[in-house]
Structures are given as C-alpha cells and as structure tokens.
Amino acid sequence: MISFGILKERKTPPDRRVVLSPEACQSLEDQYPDMKIIVEPSNIRVFADSHYSEKKLEVASKMEACEVLLGVKEVPIASLIPNKSYFFFSHTIKKQPYNRLLLQAVLEKNISLYDHEAITAVSGERLVAFGRYAGLVGAYNALRTYGLKQSVFELPMASKSKNLVALVKKLKQISLPNIKIVLTGMGRVGNGASEILDAMGMQKVCADHFLDQNFEHAVYCQIDVLDYNKRIDGVLLDKKDFYNNLEAYSSDFLKFAEVSDIFIAGHFYGQGAPAFFELKDLALPHFKICVIADISCDIGHPIPSTLRASTIEDPIYGIDMKTGTEVSFREKRAIAVMAVDNLPCELPSDASEGFGAAFMEHVIPAFFNGDKDGILSRAKMTENGHLTPKYEYLHDYVNTK
C-alpha cells in the first residue's frame, strides 16, 4: 500500500489549485487497490473538503501518515515533514536565489523532492504543466487590458469567471476594432493563447499577410523564433541553428511592433537569446504596440518593459514610452503591461483538472510499474540528503551561505 497526501497550499498569496481533483482521487483509488489518498483539510482549495468526502475520500490532518505528499507551490520550510517524498514546483532548478534556503532544508530533512517541472519524457518534453492555462488566461487578460487602456470595452477579471466556458462566453460578447495581435510561442503557453483567440472567432493569418496587409476586422498572427530573429550575417538557417548559436542572432521583432496593437508573449525564453527590443525603442514613432501581455514574465529580459511581475489583484501597470519608467497604464504616453506570473490561479478548477489528468496518466502509474519509463528517476532532485546525479550542478547553489 502506498499512501498519498494532498497538501493544503500554504504559500502567500494563496493558491487555490490542487494536483488531484476529487474525481481524480476517486478514480485512482478505484484503479489502484494498493493506493490510499488522504486529503489535508483546506479552506482555500478550489474543491471544498466536502467534495472529497462525498467521493468517500479521507479528509484529515494526517500528512505524517503519508509516504508521498502532493502540492502545487513551494511548501514553506517550517511545514516540511522530514523523510517524506514531495512533489511541488520548487523553483530551484534555475538556481533561483529566493528558494536556496528551501532546497537546503529539503536536503537537511532527508526529503526526496520531485519537481513538477522535471517530470519529462526521455526526449526532455515536459509531461505535466499548467502552461496551457497560463496561455488561456494570459490571452483573455491581454484583451481585457486593451479594453481598459483604450476605453472601448470592459471585461471582468478572469478570476471572477467560474470556468473556461464562462471566460470564452464573456469574450464573445465584446466587439473588437480591426486591431492586430502578435503572439509569440508555439508551445503549451502560445497554443493556449491561440486557443482563446480562436474560440472568440478571431482570424489567424500568416506572418507575411500580417505584416503587409490591412484588415477590416481583428486578426492575429502566431510566430516562432525565426519569424522575429535573424542571423546577423543574413544567412537563412533552421531553428536548430538558432538554439545552438544564439549569439549569432539579433532581434527582428520591430517589424511586428510597427503593425501590432497587442503583443502576447507566450514564448519560452532561452538564456542568451536576443531581447525583442530595447526600452528606448518604445519611443520610436512607428512603435505601435499599446498593450504587452507578458505571459512568460521573465523580468527585464527579453522584454525590457517587464519591469516587475504584477498580481492577479492588480494586474496592469504602465511604462512611459519616453522615459521607460513605471507610470499609470491609463496615461496617454504609456504602454500597458500585464505581467501576472501565476495566471493559471485565475482558473483554478480547470487548471487543476487539466494538470491532474496529466499527472494521473504519466506519474501515478510509475509508482506501480517499477518506474519502467524513468518518469520518477528523471524528476527526483534529492534523495538521502543529497542531490541526485542529474542535479549535481546545483551543488554550489545549495552550499552557498
């Protein structure tokens, strides 16, 4: 028998998401007779304790009795239980300084840490993620920001919607002018944003038409790295060359900035890739973008107007186009920036169900099939008080005082 605990999320600001919904837990206990799930009581979780109890699941403050503990966000150091196995987003894989003490505590407490971000296929592709929901909410927020910035319509905050269906219904009720939206990214985030734009009936056009033609209705264009970067020597090569030789490329994004009203950033940023533009470019007379929805939210680079992350409660700030400093987004001279870094939290029910479905498919079976596909071994960062071989590169990071 393997016992799993569904943790109460304790990070501030509160996160209502959960790894497994009541239906998912019930399905797993039915499928795996040797699996026991205990749900820690929570007054903030999107699914109430009663929803789990109704599925005949045990709801109790008994996480010490569980072998494997499942959470979403980082577990506060004081709440870590020694000698357990944990799943959560640790935000330490990139040596984030703000979570160094957390990883140190994980090692000191002899915890086996499995990072959701490290749950991958052999190819390295992530198998369990909230990216689609970041894209969905990010695109909605981009349109909401545009309406507020231009005073043409008002949409409620995404967090006020019950689910994705309600979100799309609200979008279909607005009337957009003939604006152009440029969307970067072809992964989960970018495709999630594209899904929202498609659902509201917006036409998708190719990059050439987007740049060269005018339309009588709103359109968007989804572009990849070679659409907005070019080799400095002018040679035309493939994406593999771009990723292998980032220093040989410069940004070619300004041609999109000259014809776009909204920029939705859903790309994955690779360290060393060119910046999309410089902060001083905002003052160029042909820089047309008035809203930047930075879903990726890498502070300062590669989108220099992302000065900071914003919050669900206060999602929009302005950047003065001449000075590059923060001002009210309603100022005429300002570009509106939406840079919320926890967008899936605005659709906690949908996001939890989608994440849980992937977790059920890829992770849970590994506990009962001897991890034949290496899912657990690739995701395990720590074991027996040490970093696992794959994560030895974090040695100096965790040993810094």
N, C-alpha and C positions, 0 to 999 in steps of 0.2 A: 504494500500500500504506500503510495506517495501522496503526501498531504500538501496542498497548495493554499496559500493565503492571499486574499485580495486585500491589499493595503488601503487604508484611508490616506488620501493625499494630504500632506501636511505643509507643503511649500506655500509661501506667500508671494504673490497673490494666489488665492485659492484656484485650484484646477478641478473642474467637475468631471473630467474624463476618467475612464477606468479601462483596464486591459480587457476584461471579460464582462459582458452584459449578463443579466440573469438568465436569458435564454441560452447563451453560450455556455454558461456554467452547467445548466441542467443537461444540455446536450452532451457535454464532455463526461459528466458523471454517468450518464446512460451508456456512452460509448466505451468508457474505460472503467470496468468494475474495480480496478486497483487504484482509482483516483478519488481523493477526498478533497473537497473545496470548502474552506471556511472564509466567510466574508467579515472583515472587520467593520464594525458599525461606523457610519459616516453621515454627517448632516449636510454635506455639501455635494456629494456624489450625484450625478445626473439621474441615476436609478436609485430610488429610495430603498432603505433596508427592507421594507415590506415587500418590494418587488422580488427580492431574493428569497425572502421567507416563503412567499407564495409558490415559489418553484421548489419548495422542500429543501432549500439550502440552509446550512447552519450559519447564522449571523451571530458572531461572538467575538469578544476581545481576547482571542486566544492565538495570536500570531506566533507566540513562543512554541506552540504545539505543531507548527507547520515547518516543513523542510524547505519549501520553495515559496518565496514571497514575491508577489507581482504588483508593481507600481508603475506609474507613468513618469512623473517628475522625480527629481532627486529626493532621496529620503534625508531629512535632517540628521546630522551626526548623532545628536542625542537620542534619536529614535531607532538607530540601527541596532539590531539584535545580533550578538556575536554568533559565529559558527553556523550561519544560515546561507542559503543561496538566494540572491536577489536579482530581479530583473527590473531595470528602470533606465531612463535616459540619464546617464551620469554627467554628460558634457565635460568629459576629461580627455577624450581621445585626441583632441587637437591641442592638448596641454593648456586648456583654459585656466588661467591663474585663479579665477574666483572659486574653482572647485578642487584645488590642490589638496586642501585640508580634508575634503570628503574622501578622496581616494586614499589618502594616508590613513584615515580612520577605518576604511574598508579593509585595508591590509592589517592594521593593528588588531582588528576584531575578528580576523580569520574568516572573512566573508568571501564567498565565491560570487563575484559580480559578473552578471551577463548584461551587456549593454544592448538595448533595443537597436541602436544604430549599427551594431556589429552583427546583427542577425542577417546573414547573407548566404547566397548561393555560392558554389565553387567559383563561379565567374566573378564574384565580388558584388553582384547586384543585390541591393537591399530587398529583403522579402517582407518586412513588417515596418510600416511607416505611416505617418499622418500627412504626408506631402500632398496627396490629392485634396484633402480638406483645407489645407493651407491655401492651395490654389483656388478652390471654390470660394472660400470666404474672402480671399485677397482680391479676386476679380469683382465680387459684389462691393467690397469696400472702396475699390477704385472708382466704380460708378457712383457710389454714394458720395464720395469726396468730390467728384466732378460736379454733381448736382449742387452741393453746398458751395463750392468755390465759385461757380458761375451763376448761382441763384436761379437755376432753371427747374429744379425739382428737389424734393426731399424724400429720402428713403430712411426708414428706421434703422437703428443699429442691427447688425446681423444677429447679435446675441439676443435680440428681442423676438427672433423667429423661432418657432417650435422645432423646425427641421428644415432640411434642404428643399423639400417641396414647397414649403411656405416662402422660403427665400426666393425661389425662382418665380413664384406667383407674384411677389411684390415687384420684381424686375420687369415682368411683362406688363405691368400697369403704368410704367413710365414711358415717356416719349423722348427719344434722343434726337438731337440735331444731327446733321451729317458730319459727325466727328470721325477721326481716325484713331485707332488704338493699336499701338505696337506692343506685342507680347513676346518676351524672351523665354526660352526654355522649352525643351521637348521631353522632359521627364514627368514625374508624377505631379509636380507643382504646376509646371506650364500647361500640362494637359488638363489638370483640374480647372485652371483658369479658363482655358479654351472651352471646357465643358459648360461652364456658366454662360459664356458669351453665345455659344451655340444654342443653349436652352432658351435664351431670350430672343432668338431669331436673328441675331446679328450675322451679316455676311462675312465670310472669311475669304480673303483674297491673297494672291501670291505677292511676294516682295516687290517684284518689278511693277505690277499694277498699282500696288500700294504707294510706291514712290512716284510714279509717273502720271497717274490718273486721278481725276476728281470724281466724286460720287455724290449722288443726291440723297444718300442715306448713310447711316453709320456703318463702318466696316472695321475689321481688324485683320492684323497680319501676325502670324506666329513665326518667329525667326530663330535660327540656330546660330552657332558661334561664327561660322564662316560668312553669314549674312552681315554681321556687324563688326567683324575683324578682318584685317587684310595683312598679308605679308609685306614687310617694309620694302623688300626687293621687288614686289609686284608679281612674283611667281604665283600661279594658281595651283595649290595642292589640296590635300584632303584634310578631314578633321583629325586624323591620326597625327599628321604633321603639326597641326595647331597644338594639340595636347603635349606633344613631345618637344616642341620648340616655341614655348610661349614668348620667349624674349625676341623672337623673330617677327612678332606681330604687333600691330598698332590698331587702335580702335577706328572703326569706320561707321560709328553709330550716329554721328551728327547728321548724316543724310536722312536718317529716320526722324531725328529730333526736329528737323526743319518742316516736316509734313504731319507730325503726330500731335494730337491733343492730350492723349493719355499714354503713359508708359507704365506697363505692368511688368515688373521684374520677377520672373519665375525661374530663372536660370540657376544652375549650380556653379558656384564660383571656385575655380581652381587657383590655388596660391600662385601668384606671379602673373596671372592673366592681366591684359591691359584694362585700365579704367575705361568706362563707357565714354566719359567726357571729363573735363576739368571744371572745377567750381566756377572759374571765370567765364566758362562758355555759356552759363546761364544768361549772361548779359548780352550775348550776341543778338543782333537784330532779327535773325532768322530762326532763333531757338524758340519753337512754337509750343512745346510741351507746357501744360499748366498744372498737370497732376502726375505725380510719380508715386505709384503704389509698389513699394519695395518689399515684396513677399520674402525674398531671400534674406534681407535685413542684415547684411554684413556692414558693420558700422564704418563709415568713412571711405571704404573701397570695396568694390569697383564703382559704386555710385556715390560720388563725394557729397551729394546733397543729403545723404542719410547721416545726419549728424548724431542721431541717437535713436534708440528704439522707442516707439510710442506704446501706449497701453490701450486695452480694449475700452476703458472708460474715457480716455482722451486720445483718440487715435490719429489726429491730424495736427501737424504743425506747418508753419510756412518758412520758406527760405527766401530771403531778399535776393533778387536776381542780380543786383549790382554789387552788394557787399558780401553775399554768401553767408550772412548771419541769420539766426533764427528770429522770425517775426510772426505775427498772426497770419494764418493762411488766408484770411479774408482781405488782407492788404492787396491793393491792385498790383503792386510791384512784386508780389510773392508767388512762388510756385508752391502748390500744396503737396505735402509729403505725408503718405500713410505708411508707417513702418512698424506695425504691430508685429512682435516676434513670437506670439503664441496664438495665431489665428485659429487653429482648429478648436480652441477652447470656446469659440463662439457658436460652434455646432457640436456640443459635447455628445449628444446622443448618436447622431450619425457617425461622428468621428470614432466613437468608442466601438460601435458595431462593426464598422469597416476594419478598424485595427484588430479587433478581436477575431474576426473571420480569418484574417491572415495569420494571426498567432495560433489559432486552432489548427490551421492547415499545415503550417511549417514547423512550429516549435513544440507543441504538446506531443505529437507522435514521437519525437526524438527521445522523450523520456521513457518510452515503452518499446522502442525498436533498437535499443543499444546505440542510439545516435548514428545510425548507419550512413547518414548523409553528411555528418560532420557539422550539423547546424549548431549544436551546443558547444562543441570544441572551438569553433571559429568565433563564437560570441563571448566566450569566457575570458575575461580580462585578468581576474585574480583567482588564486587557489592556494590554500595552505599558507596564507600570509605572504605570498609572493606574486609578482606579475607573471602571467603565463608567457611562454616564449614569443608569441606573436606581438605582445605588448611590452616587451623589454625596452623598446625605445622610450618608454615613459619613466625609465629608471631615474634619470637625473631630475625629472619633473617632480616625482614624489619624494625625492630625497633633499629637495630644496627646503630650507627652513623658512 
